[in-house]
């Protein structure tokens, strides 16, 4: 789902993993939804979370990538679960 250079994942100028194509993150969300029985409409990436206004309701499940994402999701009251990816 992410661009590789031999044994490592490539990162962009911001230190973020580079998706193979535009559908890669949606495929990742679908796989997480299927595996953990999470409503796909509640799954957002870290970048999407940063752009989403904070709510008082626990309604988001955040996908945190191993490169370039922070830990803000752990501090937000509107986050139900955090899916930390690793490689």
DSSP file (Angstrom, degrees, kcal/mol; ACC not computed):
  #  RESIDUE AA STRUCTURE BP1 BP2  ACC     N-H-->O    O-->H-N    N-H-->O    O-->H-N    TCO  KAPPA ALPHA  PHI   PSI    X-CA   Y-CA   Z-CA
    1    1 A X              0   0    0      0, 0.0    19,-2.6     0, 0.0    20,-0.4   0.000 360.0 360.0 360.0 -18.2    0.0    0.0    0.0
    2    2 A X  B     -A   19   0A   0     17,-0.3    17,-0.2    18,-0.1     2,-0.1  -0.925 360.0 -96.3-124.7 150.0    3.0    2.3    0.4
    3    3 A X        -     0   0    0     15,-3.1     7,-2.6    -2,-0.3     2,-0.3  -0.397  43.1-159.3 -67.6 132.2    6.0    2.9   -1.9
    4    4 A X  E     -B    9   0B   0      5,-0.3     2,-0.4    -2,-0.1     5,-0.3  -0.820  21.5-160.5-113.1 152.3    9.0    0.7   -1.1
    5    5 A X  E >  S-B    8   0B   0      3,-3.5     3,-1.5    -2,-0.3     2,-0.5  -0.836  72.3 -63.3-127.2  91.5   12.7    1.1   -1.9
    6    6 A X  T 3  S-     0   0    0     -2,-0.4    -1,-0.0     1,-0.3     0, 0.0  -0.550 122.3  -7.8  63.5-115.1   14.0   -2.4   -1.4
    7    7 A X  T 3  S+     0   0    0     -2,-0.5     2,-0.3    -3,-0.1    -1,-0.3   0.485 127.2  69.1 -90.6  -2.4   13.4   -3.2    2.4
    8    8 A X  E <  S-B    5   0B   0     -3,-1.5    -3,-3.5     0, 0.0     2,-0.4  -0.801  78.5-118.0-118.6 156.7   12.4    0.3    3.4
    9    9 A X  E     -B    4   0B   0     -2,-0.3    -5,-0.3    -5,-0.3     2,-0.2  -0.728  32.0-122.4 -87.9 140.7    9.3    2.5    2.8
   10   10 A X        -     0   0    0     -7,-2.6     8,-1.3    -2,-0.4     2,-0.3  -0.539  25.9-156.5 -79.0 149.5    9.9    5.8    0.9
   11   11 A X  B     -C   17   0C   0      6,-0.2     6,-0.2    -2,-0.2     2,-0.1  -0.907   9.9-125.8-124.9 155.6    8.9    9.0    2.7
   12   12 A X    >   -     0   0    0      4,-2.6     3,-2.0    -2,-0.3    -1,-0.0  -0.178  45.3 -80.8 -88.5-173.4    8.0   12.4    1.2
   13   13 A X  T 3  S+     0   0    0      1,-0.3    -1,-0.1     2,-0.1    -2,-0.0   0.667 130.8  54.5 -65.9 -16.5    9.5   15.8    2.1
   14   14 A X  T 3  S-     0   0    0      2,-0.1    -1,-0.3     3,-0.0     3,-0.1   0.401 120.3-107.1 -95.2   1.5    7.3   16.0    5.2
   15   15 A X  S <  S+     0   0    0     -3,-2.0     2,-0.3     1,-0.3    -2,-0.1   0.642  76.3 135.4  83.7  15.3    8.5   12.6    6.5
   16   16 A X        -     0   0    0     52,-0.1    -4,-2.6     1,-0.1    -1,-0.3  -0.679  62.2-101.7 -98.2 149.7    5.2   10.8    5.6
   17   17 A X  B     -C   11   0C   0     50,-0.8     2,-0.6    -2,-0.3    -6,-0.2  -0.386  35.5-125.9 -63.7 146.6    4.8    7.4    4.0
   18   18 A X        -     0   0    0     -8,-1.3   -15,-3.1   -15,-0.3    -8,-0.2  -0.871  19.4-133.9-100.7 115.6    4.0    7.7    0.3
   19   19 A X  B     -A    2   0A   0     -2,-0.6   -17,-0.3   -17,-0.2     3,-0.1  -0.350  14.3-127.1 -64.2 147.8    0.8    5.7   -0.7
   20   20 A X  S    S-     0   0    0    -19,-2.6     2,-0.3     1,-0.1   -18,-0.1   0.896  84.5 -18.2 -62.1 -41.0    1.2    3.6   -3.9
   21   21 A X  S >  S-     0   0    0    -20,-0.4     3,-1.1   -18,-0.0     4,-0.4  -0.897  81.1 -80.9-153.8-178.1   -1.9    5.2   -5.4
   22   22 A X  T 3  S+     0   0    0     -2,-0.3     4,-0.4     1,-0.2     3,-0.3   0.754 123.9  52.0 -64.7 -25.1   -5.0    7.3   -4.4
   23   23 A X  T 3> S+     0   0    0      1,-0.2     4,-2.6     2,-0.1    -1,-0.2   0.574  82.8  91.8 -88.0  -9.5   -6.9    4.2   -3.3
   24   24 A X  H <> S+     0   0    0     -3,-1.1     4,-2.3     1,-0.2    -1,-0.2   0.892  87.9  45.1 -55.8 -46.3   -4.2    2.8   -0.9
   25   25 A X  H  > S+     0   0    0     -4,-0.4     4,-2.4    -3,-0.3    -1,-0.2   0.858 112.8  51.6 -69.1 -33.8   -5.5    4.6    2.2
   26   26 A X  H  > S+     0   0    0     -4,-0.4     4,-2.2     2,-0.2    -1,-0.2   0.885 110.1  49.2 -68.1 -37.4   -9.1    3.6    1.4
   27   27 A X  H  X S+     0   0    0     -4,-2.6     4,-2.4     2,-0.2    -2,-0.2   0.915 110.7  50.9 -65.0 -42.8   -8.0    0.0    1.0
   28   28 A X  H  X S+     0   0    0     -4,-2.3     4,-2.3    -5,-0.2    -2,-0.2   0.926 110.4  48.9 -59.9 -45.6   -6.2    0.2    4.3
   29   29 A X  H  X S+     0   0    0     -4,-2.4     4,-2.7     1,-0.2    -1,-0.2   0.903 110.3  51.4 -60.7 -41.8   -9.3    1.6    6.0
   30   30 A X  H  X S+     0   0    0     -4,-2.2     4,-2.6     1,-0.2    -1,-0.2   0.909 109.8  49.4 -63.5 -41.9  -11.4   -1.2    4.6
   31   31 A X  H  X S+     0   0    0     -4,-2.4     4,-2.6     2,-0.2    -1,-0.2   0.903 112.5  46.9 -64.6 -41.0   -9.0   -3.9    5.8
   32   32 A X  H  X S+     0   0    0     -4,-2.3     4,-2.5     2,-0.2     6,-0.3   0.920 112.1  51.5 -65.2 -42.7   -9.0   -2.3    9.3
   33   33 A X  H  X>S+     0   0    0     -4,-2.7     5,-1.3    -5,-0.2     4,-0.9   0.924 114.1  43.1 -58.4 -46.9  -12.8   -2.1    9.2
   34   34 A X  H  <5S+     0   0    0     -4,-2.6     3,-0.3     3,-0.2    -2,-0.2   0.923 116.7  45.7 -66.6 -45.5  -13.1   -5.7    8.2
   35   35 A X  H  <5S+     0   0    0     -4,-2.6    -2,-0.2     1,-0.2    -1,-0.2   0.879 125.6  28.5 -68.3 -40.0  -10.5   -7.1   10.7
   36   36 A X  H  <5S-     0   0    0     -4,-2.5    -1,-0.2    -5,-0.2    -2,-0.2   0.283 103.3-118.6-110.3   9.4  -11.6   -5.2   13.8
   37   37 A X  T  <5 +     0   0    0     -4,-0.9     2,-0.4    -3,-0.3    -3,-0.2   0.930  59.4 153.8  53.9  52.0  -15.4   -4.7   13.0
   38   38 A X      < -     0   0    0     -5,-1.3     2,-0.3    -6,-0.3    -1,-0.2  -0.916  54.2-105.8-112.7 136.8  -15.2   -0.9   12.9
   39   39 A X    >   -     0   0    0     -2,-0.4     3,-2.2     1,-0.2     4,-0.4  -0.458  25.6-143.8 -60.4 119.7  -17.6    1.2   11.0
   40   40 A X  G >  S+     0   0    0     -2,-0.3     3,-1.0     1,-0.3    -1,-0.2   0.770  96.7  66.7 -60.8 -25.9  -15.5    2.4    8.0
   41   41 A X  G 3  S+     0   0    0      1,-0.2    -1,-0.3    19,-0.0    -2,-0.1   0.639 100.5  50.3 -70.4 -13.0  -17.3    5.8    8.1
   42   42 A X  G <  S+     0   0    0     -3,-2.2    19,-3.0    18,-0.1     2,-0.5   0.505  88.2 100.5 -99.9  -6.6  -15.6    6.4   11.5
   43   43 A X  E <   +d   61   0D   0     -3,-1.0     2,-0.3    -4,-0.4    19,-0.2  -0.690  46.6 165.6 -84.7 124.2  -12.1    5.6   10.3
   44   44 A X  E     -d   62   0D   0     17,-2.6    19,-2.6    -2,-0.5     2,-0.1  -0.960  33.7-116.0-133.7 153.7   -9.9    8.6    9.5
   45   45 A X  E  >  -d   63   0D   0     -2,-0.3     4,-2.4    17,-0.2    19,-0.2  -0.362  35.9-104.3 -79.1 167.6   -6.2    9.1    8.9
   46   46 A X  H  > S+     0   0    0     17,-1.3     4,-2.3     1,-0.2     5,-0.2   0.917 123.9  51.4 -57.6 -44.4   -4.1   11.1   11.3
   47   47 A X  H  > S+     0   0    0      1,-0.2     4,-1.2     2,-0.2    -1,-0.2   0.888 109.8  49.1 -62.6 -39.0   -4.0   13.9    8.7
   48   48 A X  H  > S+     0   0    0      1,-0.2     4,-0.7     2,-0.2    -1,-0.2   0.884 109.4  53.4 -66.0 -38.1   -7.8   13.8    8.4
   49   49 A X  H >< S+     0   0    0     -4,-2.4     3,-1.0     1,-0.2    -2,-0.2   0.909 103.9  54.9 -62.9 -42.8   -8.1   14.0   12.2
   50   50 A X  H 3< S+     0   0    0     -4,-2.3    -1,-0.2     1,-0.3    -2,-0.2   0.845 111.1  45.8 -60.2 -33.5   -5.9   17.1   12.4
   51   51 A X  H 3< S+     0   0    0     -4,-1.2     2,-0.4    -5,-0.2    -1,-0.3   0.574  96.6  91.8 -84.8 -10.3   -8.3   18.8    9.9
   52   52 A X  S << S-     0   0    0     -3,-1.0     3,-0.1    -4,-0.7    -4,-0.0  -0.732  82.9-116.7 -91.1 128.1  -11.4   17.6   11.8
   53   53 A X        -     0   0    0     -2,-0.4     2,-0.2     1,-0.1    -2,-0.1  -0.311  37.3-102.4 -59.7 144.6  -12.9   19.9   14.5
   54   54 A X        -     0   0    0     -4,-0.1     2,-0.2     2,-0.0    -1,-0.1  -0.486  41.5-164.9 -71.5 136.1  -12.8   18.4   18.0
   55   55 A X        -     0   0    0      2,-0.2    22,-0.1    -2,-0.2     4,-0.1  -0.729  29.1-129.2-115.6 165.1  -16.2   17.1   19.2
   56   56 A X  S    S+     0   0    0     -2,-0.2     2,-0.4    22,-0.1    -1,-0.1   0.593  87.8  84.0 -87.4 -13.0  -17.5   16.1   22.6
   57   57 A X  S    S-     0   0    0     21,-0.1     2,-1.2     1,-0.0     3,-0.2  -0.743  84.1-124.8 -94.2 136.7  -18.7   12.7   21.2
   58   58 A X        +     0   0    0     -2,-0.4    21,-0.2     1,-0.2    20,-0.2  -0.667  63.1 130.1 -75.8 100.0  -16.4    9.7   20.9
   59   59 A X        +     0   0    0     19,-1.7     2,-0.3    -2,-1.2    -1,-0.2   0.517  38.9  82.2-133.3  -7.4  -16.9    9.0   17.2
   60   60 A X  E     - e   0  79D   0     18,-2.3    20,-3.7    -3,-0.2    21,-0.8  -0.803  47.6-162.2-110.8 147.1  -13.6    8.7   15.4
   61   61 A X  E     -de  43  81D   0    -19,-3.0   -17,-2.6    -2,-0.3     2,-0.4  -0.997  23.8-149.6-120.2 123.1  -11.1    5.8   15.0
   62   62 A X  E     -de  44  82D   0     19,-2.3    21,-3.4    -2,-0.5     2,-0.6  -0.795   9.9-148.1-107.8 135.1   -7.7    7.1   13.8
   63   63 A X  E     -de  45  83D   0    -19,-2.6   -17,-1.3    -2,-0.4     2,-0.6  -0.884  17.7-164.7 -96.3 118.1   -5.2    5.3   11.7
   64   64 A X  E     - e   0  84D   0     19,-2.6    21,-2.8    -2,-0.6     2,-0.1  -0.926   8.7-146.1-109.9 119.1   -1.7    6.4   12.8
   65   65 A X     >  -     0   0    0     -2,-0.6     4,-0.6    19,-0.2    21,-0.1  -0.444  20.6-118.2 -82.3 156.1    1.1    5.6   10.3
   66   66 A X  T  4 S+     0   0    0     -2,-0.1     2,-0.5     2,-0.1    -1,-0.1   0.632  97.0  53.3 -72.5 -12.7    4.6    4.7   11.5
   67   67 A X  T  4 S-     0   0    0      1,-0.1   -50,-0.8    19,-0.0    -2,-0.1  -0.983 117.9  -3.9-126.8 126.0    6.3    7.6    9.8
   68   68 A X  T  4 S+     0   0    0     -2,-0.5     2,-0.3     1,-0.2   -52,-0.1   0.315  94.6 112.7  87.6  -8.0    5.3   11.3   10.1
   69   69 A X     <  -     0   0    0     -4,-0.6    -1,-0.2   -54,-0.1    -5,-0.1  -0.746  49.9-151.1 -99.6 148.7    2.2   11.0   12.4
   70   70 A X        -     0   0    0     -2,-0.3     3,-0.2    -3,-0.1    -1,-0.1  -0.102  26.1-103.0-100.9-160.8    2.1   12.3   15.9
   71   71 A X  S >  S+     0   0    0      1,-0.1     3,-1.1     2,-0.1     4,-0.4   0.059  76.4 116.6-118.3  23.9    0.3   11.3   19.1
   72   72 A X  G >>  +     0   0    0      1,-0.2     3,-1.9     2,-0.2     4,-0.9   0.838  67.8  69.0 -60.3 -32.9   -2.4   14.0   19.2
   73   73 A X  G >4 S+     0   0    0      1,-0.3     3,-0.6     2,-0.2    -1,-0.2   0.831  91.4  60.6 -56.6 -32.7   -5.1   11.3   18.8
   74   74 A X  G <4 S+     0   0    0     -3,-1.1    -1,-0.3     1,-0.2    -2,-0.2   0.716 107.5  45.3 -67.7 -19.8   -4.3   10.1   22.3
   75   75 A X  G <4 S+     0   0    0     -3,-1.9     2,-0.3    -4,-0.4    -1,-0.2   0.569  90.6  97.7-100.5 -11.6   -5.2   13.5   23.8
   76   76 A X    X<  -     0   0    0     -4,-0.9     3,-0.9    -3,-0.6   -22,-0.0  -0.619  62.0-149.3 -86.0 137.7   -8.5   14.1   21.9
   77   77 A X  T 3  S+     0   0    0     -2,-0.3    -1,-0.1     1,-0.2    -4,-0.0   0.620  93.0  62.9 -77.7 -13.9  -11.8   13.3   23.6
   78   78 A X  T 3  S+     0   0    0    -20,-0.2   -18,-2.3   -19,-0.1   -19,-1.7   0.294  80.3 100.5 -96.0  11.0  -13.6   12.5   20.4
   79   79 A X  E <   -e   60   0D   0     -3,-0.9   -18,-0.2    -6,-0.2     3,-0.1  -0.858  43.7-179.3-101.2 124.1  -11.3    9.5   19.5
   80   80 A X  E     -     0   0D   0    -20,-3.7     2,-0.3    -2,-0.5   -19,-0.2   0.942  69.5  -1.1 -80.5 -56.2  -12.6    6.0   20.3
   81   81 A X  E     -e   61   0D   0    -21,-0.8   -19,-2.3     2,-0.0     2,-0.5  -0.952  57.9-145.5-138.0 153.5   -9.7    3.9   19.1
   82   82 A X  E     -e   62   0D   0     -2,-0.3     2,-0.8   -21,-0.2   -19,-0.2  -0.988   8.5-155.0-121.2 128.5   -6.3    4.4   17.6
   83   83 A X  E     -e   63   0D   0    -21,-3.4   -19,-2.6    -2,-0.5     2,-0.6  -0.875  12.3-162.0-104.5 101.9   -4.8    1.9   15.1
   84   84 A X  E     -e   64   0D   0     -2,-0.8     2,-0.3   -21,-0.2   -19,-0.2  -0.750   7.4-155.5 -88.1 119.5   -1.1    2.2   15.3
   85   85 A X        +     0   0    0    -21,-2.8     2,-0.3    -2,-0.6    -2,-0.0  -0.650  14.8 177.4 -93.0 151.2    0.6    0.7   12.2
   86   86 A X              0   0    0     -2,-0.3   -19,-0.0   -21,-0.1   -21,-0.0  -0.950 360.0 360.0-144.5 164.9    4.1   -0.6   12.2
   87   87 A X              0   0    0     -2,-0.3    -1,-0.1   -21,-0.1    -2,-0.0   0.335 360.0 360.0-133.1 360.0    6.4   -2.3    9.8
